[in-house]
Amino acid sequence: MPDAELIVVFAKPAVPGLVKTRLVPTFTPDEAAQFHLAALADTVAAASQACPERVALCVAGDQDDLGEFRALYPEHPVWRQQGKDLGERLSAAFDEAFAHGAVRALVVGSDHPTLPPAHLEEALRLLRGVDVVLGPSRDGGYYAVGVRRTCWPKAGSLFREIPWSTPDVLQVSLERARHAALQVAMTPEWYDVDTSADLDLLRRDADPASSSARFLSEIARRRK
């Protein structure tokens, strides 16, 4: 497909006790895993709206996990994440995206179920004029990163020796981009839903028809 754009959604298997652990004890481990799947569904929906028919899932775990996600999302390609840390997994995802013919690729996480599709549309639009796009999150990281194929693998330096899971991720990534002489643009800031306090933001911002909002409504109904 000429001039193809692709959004890759990162995901994890919904294993109770291993996903969304900071939402426990607000949720039980089983409920936290169910919420993870609801948040992922909302992220895939936003990505599909921003980039119709060009969305893939990149899943941590083994081959059995891939089968589960292929059953959940039969209309989308599903790949396995490769690498020992997040930087290696991101780099491998861009390798895969460009191997599949993408000219501009955007990787987004699944921890921000209220992320507006317009932010992803803006990221893809900006990538037509710059090398890299970052979507900053309120915790100092980023919810999305986009790269143009013309600057790959040069842009791979953005994913090496980054202090992942710290408030310095975005700042260090921007410094790496400057050192590599990469043109960078940023989309509006958004937030992850990782803690009980973040659920208040989700309740405020979520579309009532979204998977996450419906999950919260169901939990509230069960506990009455």
C-alpha atoms as an extended CHARMM CRD file, in Angstrom:
* protein
*
       224  EXT
         1         1  MET       CA              0.0000000000        0.0000000000        0.0000000000  PROA      1               0.0000000000
         2         2  PRO       CA              1.6660000000        3.2630000000       -1.0850000000  PROA      2               0.0000000000
         3         3  ASP       CA              2.2120000000        5.9240000000        1.5550000000  PROA      3               0.0000000000
         4         4  ALA       CA              0.8700000000        3.5020000000        4.1700000000  PROA      4               0.0000000000
         5         5  GLU       CA              0.3500000000        4.4860000000        7.7890000000  PROA      5               0.0000000000
         6         6  LEU       CA              0.1360000000        1.9500000000       10.6000000000  PROA      6               0.0000000000
         7         7  ILE       CA             -0.7230000000        2.1510000000       14.3030000000  PROA      7               0.0000000000
         8         8  VAL       CA              0.6930000000       -0.6060000000       16.4850000000  PROA      8               0.0000000000
         9         9  VAL       CA             -1.0050000000       -1.1290000000       19.8550000000  PROA      9               0.0000000000
        10        10  PHE       CA              1.1530000000       -2.6730000000       22.5870000000  PROA      10              0.0000000000
        11        11  ALA       CA             -0.6650000000       -5.1380000000       24.8370000000  PROA      11              0.0000000000
        12        12  LYS       CA             -0.0760000000       -7.6830000000       27.5890000000  PROA      12              0.0000000000
        13        13  PRO       CA             -1.8940000000      -10.9300000000       28.3410000000  PROA      13              0.0000000000
        14        14  ALA       CA             -4.6270000000      -10.3630000000       30.9250000000  PROA      14              0.0000000000
        15        15  VAL       CA             -3.0710000000      -12.4620000000       33.6900000000  PROA      15              0.0000000000
        16        16  PRO       CA             -4.5260000000      -11.6850000000       37.1450000000  PROA      16              0.0000000000
        17        17  GLY       CA             -1.8020000000      -10.4520000000       39.4550000000  PROA      17              0.0000000000
        18        18  LEU       CA              0.4770000000       -9.4050000000       36.5760000000  PROA      18              0.0000000000
        19        19  VAL       CA             -1.4570000000       -6.5550000000       34.9400000000  PROA      19              0.0000000000
        20        20  LYS       CA             -2.8440000000       -3.3490000000       36.4430000000  PROA      20              0.0000000000
        21        21  THR       CA             -1.4700000000       -4.3230000000       39.8360000000  PROA      21              0.0000000000
        22        22  ARG       CA             -1.6510000000       -0.7450000000       41.1360000000  PROA      22              0.0000000000
        23        23  LEU       CA             -5.4360000000       -0.8850000000       40.7970000000  PROA      23              0.0000000000
        24        24  VAL       CA             -5.5300000000       -3.5550000000       43.5020000000  PROA      24              0.0000000000
        25        25  PRO       CA             -7.2030000000       -3.4680000000       46.0550000000  PROA      25              0.0000000000
        26        26  THR       CA             -9.6520000000       -1.0620000000       44.3850000000  PROA      26              0.0000000000
        27        27  PHE       CA            -10.1770000000       -3.9960000000       42.0180000000  PROA      27              0.0000000000
        28        28  THR       CA             -9.5120000000       -7.6410000000       42.7080000000  PROA      28              0.0000000000
        29        29  PRO       CA             -6.6750000000       -9.1100000000       40.6120000000  PROA      29              0.0000000000
        30        30  ASP       CA             -9.2920000000      -10.7210000000       38.3380000000  PROA      30              0.0000000000
        31        31  GLU       CA            -11.1240000000       -7.4220000000       37.9340000000  PROA      31              0.0000000000
        32        32  ALA       CA             -7.8610000000       -5.6030000000       37.2080000000  PROA      32              0.0000000000
        33        33  ALA       CA             -7.1610000000       -8.1020000000       34.4190000000  PROA      33              0.0000000000
        34        34  GLN       CA            -10.6610000000       -7.5620000000       33.0270000000  PROA      34              0.0000000000
        35        35  PHE       CA            -10.1170000000       -3.8130000000       33.1550000000  PROA      35              0.0000000000
        36        36  HSD       CA             -6.8820000000       -4.2500000000       31.2190000000  PROA      36              0.0000000000
        37        37  LEU       CA             -8.8120000000       -5.9300000000       28.4020000000  PROA      37              0.0000000000
        38        38  ALA       CA            -11.4500000000       -3.1750000000       28.4650000000  PROA      38              0.0000000000
        39        39  ALA       CA             -8.7630000000       -0.4830000000       28.2650000000  PROA      39              0.0000000000
        40        40  LEU       CA             -7.1210000000       -2.3360000000       25.3880000000  PROA      40              0.0000000000
        41        41  ALA       CA            -10.4470000000       -2.5340000000       23.5290000000  PROA      41              0.0000000000
        42        42  ASP       CA            -10.8820000000        1.2310000000       23.8690000000  PROA      42              0.0000000000
        43        43  THR       CA             -7.3290000000        1.8490000000       22.6450000000  PROA      43              0.0000000000
        44        44  VAL       CA             -7.8150000000       -0.3880000000       19.6050000000  PROA      44              0.0000000000
        45        45  ALA       CA            -11.0920000000        1.4090000000       18.8680000000  PROA      45              0.0000000000
        46        46  ALA       CA             -9.3650000000        4.8160000000       19.0320000000  PROA      46              0.0000000000
        47        47  ALA       CA             -6.5300000000        3.5920000000       16.8160000000  PROA      47              0.0000000000
        48        48  SER       CA             -8.9850000000        2.1370000000       14.3070000000  PROA      48              0.0000000000
        49        49  GLN       CA            -10.8350000000        5.4410000000       14.1330000000  PROA      49              0.0000000000
        50        50  ALA       CA             -7.5840000000        7.3520000000       13.6060000000  PROA      50              0.0000000000
        51        51  CYS       CA             -6.1570000000        4.8990000000       11.0560000000  PROA      51              0.0000000000
        52        52  PRO       CA             -8.9310000000        2.7080000000        9.6180000000  PROA      52              0.0000000000
        53        53  GLU       CA             -7.9080000000       -0.8140000000        8.5750000000  PROA      53              0.0000000000
        54        54  ARG       CA             -4.2280000000       -0.2140000000        9.4300000000  PROA      54              0.0000000000
        55        55  VAL       CA             -3.9590000000       -1.2780000000       13.0720000000  PROA      55              0.0000000000
        56        56  ALA       CA             -1.8530000000       -4.1370000000       14.4640000000  PROA      56              0.0000000000
        57        57  LEU       CA             -1.4570000000       -5.5120000000       17.9780000000  PROA      57              0.0000000000
        58        58  CYS       CA              1.9770000000       -6.2940000000       19.4070000000  PROA      58              0.0000000000
        59        59  VAL       CA              1.6050000000       -8.6030000000       22.3880000000  PROA      59              0.0000000000
        60        60  ALA       CA              3.9670000000       -9.5970000000       25.1710000000  PROA      60              0.0000000000
        61        61  GLY       CA              4.0080000000      -13.2970000000       26.0140000000  PROA      61              0.0000000000
        62        62  ASP       CA              4.1530000000      -16.6280000000       24.2550000000  PROA      62              0.0000000000
        63        63  GLN       CA              2.4460000000      -18.1030000000       21.2170000000  PROA      63              0.0000000000
        64        64  ASP       CA             -0.6480000000      -19.1870000000       23.1840000000  PROA      64              0.0000000000
        65        65  ASP       CA             -1.2140000000      -15.5620000000       24.1720000000  PROA      65              0.0000000000
        66        66  LEU       CA             -1.0940000000      -14.5440000000       20.5230000000  PROA      66              0.0000000000
        67        67  GLY       CA             -3.8600000000      -17.0200000000       19.7390000000  PROA      67              0.0000000000
        68        68  GLU       CA             -6.0700000000      -15.4590000000       22.3890000000  PROA      68              0.0000000000
        69        69  PHE       CA             -5.5710000000      -11.9770000000       20.9650000000  PROA      69              0.0000000000
        70        70  ARG       CA             -6.0980000000      -13.1760000000       17.3970000000  PROA      70              0.0000000000
        71        71  ALA       CA             -9.4520000000      -14.5560000000       18.5290000000  PROA      71              0.0000000000
        72        72  LEU       CA            -10.3390000000      -11.2290000000       20.1780000000  PROA      72              0.0000000000
        73        73  TYR       CA             -9.1910000000       -9.1290000000       17.1880000000  PROA      73              0.0000000000
        74        74  PRO       CA             -9.4930000000      -11.2990000000       14.0520000000  PROA      74              0.0000000000
        75        75  GLU       CA             -9.5360000000       -8.2250000000       11.8240000000  PROA      75              0.0000000000
        76        76  HSD       CA             -6.0770000000       -7.0440000000       12.9160000000  PROA      76              0.0000000000
        77        77  PRO       CA             -2.5840000000       -8.5360000000       12.5460000000  PROA      77              0.0000000000
        78        78  VAL       CA             -1.1500000000       -9.7270000000       15.8700000000  PROA      78              0.0000000000
        79        79  TRP       CA              2.6150000000       -9.9030000000       16.4710000000  PROA      79              0.0000000000
        80        80  ARG       CA              4.6960000000      -10.9560000000       19.4290000000  PROA      80              0.0000000000
        81        81  GLN       CA              6.8670000000       -8.4030000000       21.2120000000  PROA      81              0.0000000000
        82        82  GLN       CA             10.5740000000       -9.1240000000       20.8670000000  PROA      82              0.0000000000
        83        83  GLY       CA             13.3180000000       -7.9690000000       23.2160000000  PROA      83              0.0000000000
        84        84  LYS       CA             14.4000000000       -7.9180000000       26.8340000000  PROA      84              0.0000000000
        85        85  ASP       CA             13.2510000000       -4.4140000000       27.7410000000  PROA      85              0.0000000000
        86        86  LEU       CA             10.7630000000       -1.8420000000       26.4890000000  PROA      86              0.0000000000
        87        87  GLY       CA             13.3500000000       -0.1400000000       24.2860000000  PROA      87              0.0000000000
        88        88  GLU       CA             14.1960000000       -3.3470000000       22.4480000000  PROA      88              0.0000000000
        89        89  ARG       CA             10.5060000000       -4.1910000000       22.0900000000  PROA      89              0.0000000000
        90        90  LEU       CA              9.7160000000       -0.7730000000       20.6320000000  PROA      90              0.0000000000
        91        91  SER       CA             12.6140000000       -1.0050000000       18.2070000000  PROA      91              0.0000000000
        92        92  ALA       CA             11.5070000000       -4.4800000000       17.0850000000  PROA      92              0.0000000000
        93        93  ALA       CA              7.9530000000       -3.2290000000       16.6100000000  PROA      93              0.0000000000
        94        94  PHE       CA              9.1260000000       -0.5060000000       14.2380000000  PROA      94              0.0000000000
        95        95  ASP       CA             11.2290000000       -3.0580000000       12.3550000000  PROA      95              0.0000000000
        96        96  GLU       CA              8.0890000000       -5.1440000000       11.9250000000  PROA      96              0.0000000000
        97        97  ALA       CA              5.9160000000       -2.1870000000       10.9540000000  PROA      97              0.0000000000
        98        98  PHE       CA              8.3000000000       -1.0360000000        8.2450000000  PROA      98              0.0000000000
        99        99  ALA       CA              8.7520000000       -4.6220000000        7.0280000000  PROA      99              0.0000000000
       100       100  HSD       CA              4.9680000000       -4.6820000000        6.5600000000  PROA      100             0.0000000000
       101       101  GLY       CA              5.1890000000       -1.6840000000        4.2520000000  PROA      101             0.0000000000
       102       102  ALA       CA              4.4420000000        1.1970000000        6.6000000000  PROA      102             0.0000000000
       103       103  VAL       CA              5.8380000000        4.5840000000        5.6190000000  PROA      103             0.0000000000
       104       104  ARG       CA              4.8040000000        6.1500000000        8.9220000000  PROA      104             0.0000000000
       105       105  ALA       CA              4.3060000000        4.0140000000       12.0220000000  PROA      105             0.0000000000
       106       106  LEU       CA              2.9180000000        4.9300000000       15.4230000000  PROA      106             0.0000000000
       107       107  VAL       CA              3.1800000000        2.7450000000       18.5410000000  PROA      107             0.0000000000
       108       108  VAL       CA              0.6830000000        3.3790000000       21.3330000000  PROA      108             0.0000000000
       109       109  GLY       CA              0.2610000000        1.7190000000       24.7160000000  PROA      109             0.0000000000
       110       110  SER       CA             -2.9960000000        0.4300000000       26.1650000000  PROA      110             0.0000000000
       111       111  ASP       CA             -2.8830000000        2.2510000000       29.5190000000  PROA      111             0.0000000000
       112       112  HSD       CA             -4.8800000000        5.2860000000       28.3590000000  PROA      112             0.0000000000
       113       113  PRO       CA             -8.3990000000        4.1310000000       27.4370000000  PROA      113             0.0000000000
       114       114  THR       CA             -9.7640000000        7.6910000000       27.1930000000  PROA      114             0.0000000000
       115       115  LEU       CA             -7.1110000000        8.8370000000       24.6940000000  PROA      115             0.0000000000
       116       116  PRO       CA             -8.9030000000       10.8650000000       22.0070000000  PROA      116             0.0000000000
       117       117  PRO       CA             -8.5680000000        9.4550000000       18.4850000000  PROA      117             0.0000000000
       118       118  ALA       CA             -7.8170000000       13.0290000000       17.4070000000  PROA      118             0.0000000000
       119       119  HSD       CA             -4.4670000000       12.8430000000       19.2450000000  PROA      119             0.0000000000
       120       120  LEU       CA             -3.4940000000        9.7940000000       17.1760000000  PROA      120             0.0000000000
       121       121  GLU       CA             -4.7360000000       11.4480000000       13.9800000000  PROA      121             0.0000000000
       122       122  GLU       CA             -2.6100000000       14.4820000000       14.8450000000  PROA      122             0.0000000000
       123       123  ALA       CA              0.4370000000       12.2700000000       15.4160000000  PROA      123             0.0000000000
       124       124  LEU       CA              0.0850000000       10.6900000000       11.9710000000  PROA      124             0.0000000000
       125       125  ARG       CA             -0.4450000000       14.1040000000       10.3820000000  PROA      125             0.0000000000
       126       126  LEU       CA              2.6630000000       15.5170000000       12.0630000000  PROA      126             0.0000000000
       127       127  LEU       CA              4.7260000000       12.5440000000       10.8740000000  PROA      127             0.0000000000
       128       128  ARG       CA              4.2600000000       13.7360000000        7.3130000000  PROA      128             0.0000000000
       129       129  GLY       CA              6.5590000000       16.6430000000        8.1060000000  PROA      129             0.0000000000
       130       130  VAL       CA              8.9100000000       15.4770000000       10.8780000000  PROA      130             0.0000000000
       131       131  ASP       CA             10.9970000000       12.4060000000       11.7110000000  PROA      131             0.0000000000
       132       132  VAL       CA              9.5440000000       11.5540000000       15.1230000000  PROA      132             0.0000000000
       133       133  VAL       CA              6.3610000000       12.3220000000       17.0440000000  PROA      133             0.0000000000
       134       134  LEU       CA              5.9490000000       11.8620000000       20.7870000000  PROA      134             0.0000000000
       135       135  GLY       CA              2.7190000000       11.9360000000       22.7620000000  PROA      135             0.0000000000
       136       136  PRO       CA              3.6550000000       13.1020000000       26.2710000000  PROA      136             0.0000000000
       137       137  SER       CA              1.9500000000       11.6150000000       29.3040000000  PROA      137             0.0000000000
       138       138  ARG       CA              1.5070000000       13.3310000000       32.6550000000  PROA      138             0.0000000000
       139       139  ASP       CA              3.8580000000       10.9200000000       34.4270000000  PROA      139             0.0000000000
       140       140  GLY       CA              6.8880000000       12.0690000000       32.4170000000  PROA      140             0.0000000000
       141       141  GLY       CA              6.7640000000        9.3140000000       29.8300000000  PROA      141             0.0000000000
       142       142  TYR       CA              4.8770000000        9.1210000000       26.5670000000  PROA      142             0.0000000000
       143       143  TYR       CA              1.6890000000        7.3820000000       25.4700000000  PROA      143             0.0000000000
       144       144  ALA       CA              2.7220000000        7.1240000000       21.8240000000  PROA      144             0.0000000000
       145       145  VAL       CA              5.7970000000        7.3660000000       19.6390000000  PROA      145             0.0000000000
       146       146  GLY       CA              5.8100000000        7.6660000000       15.8720000000  PROA      146             0.0000000000
       147       147  VAL       CA              8.6440000000        7.3200000000       13.3800000000  PROA      147             0.0000000000
       148       148  ARG       CA              9.0210000000        7.8330000000        9.6360000000  PROA      148             0.0000000000
       149       149  ARG       CA             10.6240000000        4.9950000000        7.7000000000  PROA      149             0.0000000000
       150       150  THR       CA             13.0470000000        7.4200000000        6.0360000000  PROA      150             0.0000000000
       151       151  CYS       CA             14.8320000000        7.9780000000        9.3670000000  PROA      151             0.0000000000
       152       152  TRP       CA             14.9150000000        4.3390000000       10.4350000000  PROA      152             0.0000000000
       153       153  PRO       CA             17.0440000000        2.7760000000       11.9430000000  PROA      153             0.0000000000
       154       154  LYS       CA             18.6710000000        6.0850000000       12.8870000000  PROA      154             0.0000000000
       155       155  ALA       CA             15.7200000000        6.8430000000       15.1740000000  PROA      155             0.0000000000
       156       156  GLY       CA             16.3940000000        3.6170000000       17.0530000000  PROA      156             0.0000000000
       157       157  SER       CA             18.6680000000        5.6570000000       19.3230000000  PROA      157             0.0000000000
       158       158  LEU       CA             15.4740000000        6.9240000000       20.9920000000  PROA      158             0.0000000000
       159       159  PHE       CA             15.0020000000        3.4980000000       22.5630000000  PROA      159             0.0000000000
       160       160  ARG       CA             18.4910000000        2.7360000000       23.8570000000  PROA      160             0.0000000000
       161       161  GLU       CA             19.6260000000        3.4130000000       27.4330000000  PROA      161             0.0000000000
       162       162  ILE       CA             16.3940000000        5.1520000000       28.4030000000  PROA      162             0.0000000000
       163       163  PRO       CA             15.4250000000        5.2030000000       32.1120000000  PROA      163             0.0000000000
       164       164  TRP       CA             12.1240000000        3.4130000000       31.5070000000  PROA      164             0.0000000000
       165       165  SER       CA              9.3730000000        3.7030000000       34.1330000000  PROA      165             0.0000000000
       166       166  THR       CA             10.7590000000        6.9740000000       35.5050000000  PROA      166             0.0000000000
       167       167  PRO       CA              9.6080000000       10.6180000000       35.1680000000  PROA      167             0.0000000000
       168       168  ASP       CA             12.6450000000       11.2860000000       32.9370000000  PROA      168             0.0000000000
       169       169  VAL       CA             11.6290000000        9.1500000000       29.9530000000  PROA      169             0.0000000000
       170       170  LEU       CA             10.2770000000       11.9620000000       27.7820000000  PROA      170             0.0000000000
       171       171  GLN       CA             13.0820000000       14.4040000000       28.5530000000  PROA      171             0.0000000000
       172       172  VAL       CA             15.8310000000       11.8660000000       27.8810000000  PROA      172             0.0000000000
       173       173  SER       CA             14.0840000000       10.7920000000       24.6630000000  PROA      173             0.0000000000
       174       174  LEU       CA             13.9830000000       14.3970000000       23.4600000000  PROA      174             0.0000000000
       175       175  GLU       CA             17.6880000000       14.7840000000       24.2340000000  PROA      175             0.0000000000
       176       176  ARG       CA             18.4590000000       11.6480000000       22.2390000000  PROA      176             0.0000000000
       177       177  ALA       CA             16.4660000000       13.0120000000       19.3230000000  PROA      177             0.0000000000
       178       178  ARG       CA             18.4280000000       16.2800000000       19.4000000000  PROA      178             0.0000000000
       179       179  HSD       CA             21.7400000000       14.4180000000       19.4590000000  PROA      179             0.0000000000
       180       180  ALA       CA             20.6340000000       12.3620000000       16.4620000000  PROA      180             0.0000000000
       181       181  ALA       CA             19.5040000000       15.5100000000       14.5780000000  PROA      181             0.0000000000
       182       182  LEU       CA             15.9400000000       14.1650000000       14.3510000000  PROA      182             0.0000000000
       183       183  GLN       CA             13.0460000000       16.5620000000       13.8380000000  PROA      183             0.0000000000
       184       184  VAL       CA             10.5030000000       16.0380000000       16.6160000000  PROA      184             0.0000000000
       185       185  ALA       CA              6.9210000000       17.1750000000       17.1430000000  PROA      185             0.0000000000
       186       186  MET       CA              4.6070000000       16.4800000000       20.0580000000  PROA      186             0.0000000000
       187       187  THR       CA              0.8870000000       15.8830000000       20.3560000000  PROA      187             0.0000000000
       188       188  PRO       CA             -1.2060000000       17.1070000000       23.3100000000  PROA      188             0.0000000000
       189       189  GLU       CA             -0.4840000000       15.6190000000       26.7210000000  PROA      189             0.0000000000
       190       190  TRP       CA             -2.6900000000       12.8190000000       28.0690000000  PROA      190             0.0000000000
       191       191  TYR       CA             -2.6940000000       10.4580000000       31.0400000000  PROA      191             0.0000000000
       192       192  ASP       CA             -2.3380000000        6.7800000000       31.8610000000  PROA      192             0.0000000000
       193       193  VAL       CA             -4.9150000000        4.9450000000       33.9680000000  PROA      193             0.0000000000
       194       194  ASP       CA             -2.6950000000        3.0650000000       36.4080000000  PROA      194             0.0000000000
       195       195  THR       CA             -3.9480000000        3.9580000000       39.8850000000  PROA      195             0.0000000000
       196       196  SER       CA             -7.2180000000        4.3570000000       41.7520000000  PROA      196             0.0000000000
       197       197  ALA       CA             -6.8900000000        8.1590000000       41.4840000000  PROA      197             0.0000000000
       198       198  ASP       CA             -6.6660000000        7.8250000000       37.6950000000  PROA      198             0.0000000000
       199       199  LEU       CA            -10.0630000000        6.1040000000       37.6810000000  PROA      199             0.0000000000
       200       200  ASP       CA            -11.6470000000        9.4450000000       38.6260000000  PROA      200             0.0000000000
       201       201  LEU       CA            -10.2400000000       10.9310000000       35.4090000000  PROA      201             0.0000000000
       202       202  LEU       CA            -11.5610000000        7.9590000000       33.4700000000  PROA      202             0.0000000000
       203       203  ARG       CA            -15.0490000000        8.4110000000       34.9340000000  PROA      203             0.0000000000
       204       204  ARG       CA            -14.8960000000       12.0860000000       33.9430000000  PROA      204             0.0000000000
       205       205  ASP       CA            -13.6390000000       11.6070000000       30.3960000000  PROA      205             0.0000000000
       206       206  ALA       CA            -14.8070000000        8.1960000000       29.1880000000  PROA      206             0.0000000000
       207       207  ASP       CA            -17.5410000000        7.8110000000       26.6110000000  PROA      207             0.0000000000
       208       208  PRO       CA            -20.3740000000        6.0050000000       28.4430000000  PROA      208             0.0000000000
       209       209  ALA       CA            -20.4680000000        3.4810000000       25.5890000000  PROA      209             0.0000000000
       210       210  SER       CA            -16.7520000000        2.6700000000       25.8760000000  PROA      210             0.0000000000
       211       211  SER       CA            -15.5860000000       -0.6930000000       27.1920000000  PROA      211             0.0000000000
       212       212  SER       CA            -13.8820000000        0.9150000000       30.1860000000  PROA      212             0.0000000000
       213       213  ALA       CA            -16.9210000000        2.9450000000       31.2050000000  PROA      213             0.0000000000
       214       214  ARG       CA            -19.1840000000       -0.0700000000       30.8610000000  PROA      214             0.0000000000
       215       215  PHE       CA            -16.7550000000       -2.1220000000       32.9560000000  PROA      215             0.0000000000
       216       216  LEU       CA            -16.8090000000        0.4840000000       35.7460000000  PROA      216             0.0000000000
       217       217  SER       CA            -20.6000000000        0.5830000000       35.6210000000  PROA      217             0.0000000000
       218       218  GLU       CA            -20.7540000000       -3.1950000000       35.9120000000  PROA      218             0.0000000000
       219       219  ILE       CA            -18.3730000000       -3.1950000000       38.8910000000  PROA      219             0.0000000000
       220       220  ALA       CA            -20.4560000000       -0.5180000000       40.6190000000  PROA      220             0.0000000000
       221       221  ARG       CA            -23.6310000000       -2.5330000000       40.0060000000  PROA      221             0.0000000000
       222       222  ARG       CA            -22.1030000000       -5.6950000000       41.4520000000  PROA      222             0.0000000000
       223       223  ARG       CA            -21.0820000000       -3.9050000000       44.6360000000  PROA      223             0.0000000000
       224       224  LYS       CA            -24.3910000000       -2.2730000000       45.4600000000  PROA      224             0.0000000000
